[in-house]
Amino acid sequence: MKEAVSKELLNVSRDHHVYKRFLKDLIVQSLLRLKKPTVLLRCRGDDLQLVQSMLDSAARDYSKKANVHPPQIIVDNIVHLMCME
């Protein structure tokens, strides 16, 4: 099952609009689970610019859903997640 999910995620990452929405929703969901004012976010190196481009929007979405101030999201520019192919 894990292998099937990994392959499907790779397919999703090829559709820019779907992948961008998926990443943003994933960030918001993570923020909702953590409920912290400051978060260190790690992503794949390939996704770094895309993730940085949507941080403000994700923080605003989280803020509206949780009814709190937007968190400070720090993107780790040194340690990146690896893609499992």
N, C-alpha and C positions, 0 to 999 in steps of 0.2 A: 504494500500500500504506500509506504514511504517513497519508494522509487517512482510509482505512478504519479504521486503528488508532485514530486520534484520535476518530473518531465512536463507536467501540466503547467507548473509555474514558469518554466523556461518558455513555454509557448505563449503564456500571457505576457511575458516581458517583451515579446516581439511586437505586440500591438501597443504603441506608445500611449494612446489615450486610455485604453483599458488599464495598462500597467500604472500609469500616473495616478489614476483614481484608486486603484488597488493599494498602492503605496501610501497615499494620503489617508485612506480609511484605516490602514494598518497602523499608521502613526497615531491617529486619533484614538483608536481602540487601545493601543498601548498606554497612551496618556491617561485614558479613563481608568485603566487597571492600576496604574502606578499612583495616580493622584499626588504628584509631587510638584513643588514650585519650580524645581530645576531638574532637567533630565539630560543625561548624556546619551546621544543616539549614535548607533553604529549601523553602517549600511555597506553594501558592496561598493567597491571602488568605482565600478561602472555606473552606479546609481547616484554617486555623490552630488553631481550638479542638479539632477532631477529632484533629489530629496531637499537640497538647499533651496531650490526654487519654490517649494510648496510649504516650507516651514511656517511662515506667517499665517497662511490659510488654514493649515492643520491646527495651529495653536488657537486661532479664532474659533474654529469649529468645536474644539475641545472646551474652550471657555464657555461657549453658549450651552453645550450639552451638560457640563458639570456645574454651571452657574458659579464660576470662579474666575479669577484673573488669569490671563494667558500665561502659561509657564515659560520659563527661559529654556530653550532647547539648544544644547551645545552639540554640534556634530563633530564626532571624532574624525579628524583629518589624517590621523596616523594609523590607527588600527581599523582595518576594513574586514567585513564578513567575506567569506569565500563562497563561491558558487559551487554547489554540489551537482556535477554532471554525471 
